[in-house]
Amino acid sequence: MKYHFAADLHTHTLASGHAYGTIRENVEGARATGIQVLGATEHAPGIPGTVDPFYYRNLKVVPKRIHGVSVLHGSEINVLEDGTLSLADEFMKFLDYGIVGIHTVCYHDQGRDKNTDNVIACMRHPKVKIVSHPDDDHTPLDYERLVPAAKKYNVALEVNNSSFKKLDHRINCLDNYRTMLKLCMAQRVPIVVDTDAHDPSAVGRMDLAAAFLESVQMDPSLILNLRGNLGKLMAFLHIDNEMPYDGK
């Protein structure tokens, strides 16, 4: 496999309400797959069963490093139909970074133009650094607008390994990624590759996404969470971290 990853920035724990491991169990999954930086990104309000926002206030009690793995804290925040975020600013300040994405459990398709407007509006928030799984035509997006907006607002677009496991349920996923990644390479827009793990056994396992990236000959210099790119990744996230990562 051509691509080897050192960070998994989009994972969930029991706190999200429909995932099945703890932070420490996810750390063990990270260690087993060579992941050095783990992002714990619980769902924000809008997803049934997820945490009360008060959860984010107490993240400071979690060690920043567990069994040799650096732990970052984010949230996967819902894009709402009016272009706002489902997590209030008073809680965003406790996060290392935010991920924004559309989830049909709390969003009804507004059409390609409005969906794109809404995602771009959410990308403007300074804490937002990633757009999750922008690949499903249940809520289509205009990549000709999304990619330059990502560059303008310094936000990475995600290639989500979980999407490749459920292609029957994600309309035009492969074609959408081909379009998006071609534009990213042409415009030098960075991406991240994440598992969206909801069980510790999935953490760091990005083989499906990696195989797809090979098929489109994705430029490795644009993949922020590859081994050897962690210094670039931390700078992108605006995180001060002096741990001696391999390949830094």
ChimeraX attribute file (.defattr): number of C-alpha atoms within 10 A of each C-alpha:
attribute: neighborCount
match mode: 1-to-1
recipient: residues
	/A:1	7
	/A:2	9
	/A:3	17
	/A:4	18
	/A:5	25
	/A:6	23
	/A:7	28
	/A:8	26
	/A:9	28
	/A:10	29
	/A:11	28
	/A:12	29
	/A:13	24
	/A:14	17
	/A:15	19
	/A:16	24
	/A:17	16
	/A:18	16
	/A:19	17
	/A:20	17
	/A:21	20
	/A:22	16
	/A:23	20
	/A:24	15
	/A:25	16
	/A:26	26
	/A:27	28
	/A:28	20
	/A:29	22
	/A:30	25
	/A:31	18
	/A:32	13
	/A:33	18
	/A:34	17
	/A:35	25
	/A:36	23
	/A:37	25
	/A:38	27
	/A:39	24
	/A:40	25
	/A:41	25
	/A:42	26
	/A:43	29
	/A:44	25
	/A:45	21
	/A:46	18
	/A:47	18
	/A:48	13
	/A:49	13
	/A:50	19
	/A:51	18
	/A:52	12
	/A:53	15
	/A:54	10
	/A:55	13
	/A:56	20
	/A:57	14
	/A:58	9
	/A:59	15
	/A:60	11
	/A:61	7
	/A:62	12
	/A:63	11
	/A:64	14
	/A:65	15
	/A:66	14
	/A:67	10
	/A:68	16
	/A:69	21
	/A:70	19
	/A:71	22
	/A:72	21
	/A:73	21
	/A:74	27
	/A:75	26
	/A:76	28
	/A:77	29
	/A:78	28
	/A:79	28
	/A:80	21
	/A:81	18
	/A:82	14
	/A:83	18
	/A:84	17
	/A:85	22
	/A:86	19
	/A:87	19
	/A:88	13
	/A:89	11
	/A:90	11
	/A:91	13
	/A:92	21
	/A:93	13
	/A:94	17
	/A:95	18
	/A:96	20
	/A:97	23
	/A:98	26
	/A:99	28
	/A:100	27
	/A:101	22
	/A:102	25
	/A:103	19
	/A:104	13
	/A:105	10
	/A:106	15
	/A:107	16
	/A:108	14
	/A:109	15
	/A:110	15
	/A:111	15
	/A:112	16
	/A:113	12
	/A:114	18
	/A:115	24
	/A:116	22
	/A:117	20
	/A:118	22
	/A:119	26
	/A:120	22
	/A:121	16
	/A:122	24
	/A:123	30
	/A:124	16
	/A:125	17
	/A:126	13
	/A:127	21
	/A:128	25
	/A:129	24
	/A:130	25
	/A:131	27
	/A:132	24
	/A:133	22
	/A:134	25
	/A:135	25
	/A:136	20
	/A:137	16
	/A:138	17
	/A:139	21
	/A:140	20
	/A:141	23
	/A:142	18
	/A:143	20
	/A:144	13
	/A:145	13
	/A:146	22
	/A:147	25
	/A:148	17
	/A:149	19
	/A:150	22
	/A:151	16
	/A:152	12
	/A:153	15
	/A:154	19
	/A:155	28
	/A:156	27
	/A:157	26
	/A:158	25
	/A:159	28
	/A:160	23
	/A:161	23
	/A:162	19
	/A:163	21
	/A:164	18
	/A:165	12
	/A:166	11
	/A:167	13
	/A:168	10
	/A:169	13
	/A:170	16
	/A:171	16
	/A:172	15
	/A:173	19
	/A:174	16
	/A:175	12
	/A:176	19
	/A:177	22
	/A:178	17
	/A:179	14
	/A:180	22
	/A:181	26
	/A:182	17
	/A:183	17
	/A:184	25
	/A:185	18
	/A:186	9
	/A:187	12
	/A:188	16
	/A:189	22
	/A:190	26
	/A:191	24
	/A:192	24
	/A:193	27
	/A:194	26
	/A:195	24
	/A:196	27
	/A:197	27
	/A:198	22
	/A:199	19
	/A:200	22
	/A:201	17
	/A:202	18
	/A:203	29
	/A:204	33
	/A:205	23
	/A:206	24
	/A:207	15
	/A:208	15
	/A:209	21
	/A:210	19
	/A:211	14
	/A:212	17
	/A:213	21
	/A:214	14
	/A:215	10
	/A:216	12
	/A:217	13
	/A:218	19
	/A:219	15
	/A:220	18
	/A:221	15
	/A:222	17
	/A:223	24
	/A:224	23
	/A:225	28
	/A:226	22
	/A:227	20
	/A:228	17
	/A:229	21
	/A:230	21
	/A:231	20
	/A:232	16
	/A:233	18
	/A:234	16
	/A:235	11
	/A:236	15
	/A:237	18
	/A:238	13
	/A:239	13
	/A:240	9
	/A:241	12
	/A:242	8
	/A:243	13
	/A:244	8
	/A:245	18
	/A:246	11
	/A:247	11
	/A:248	11
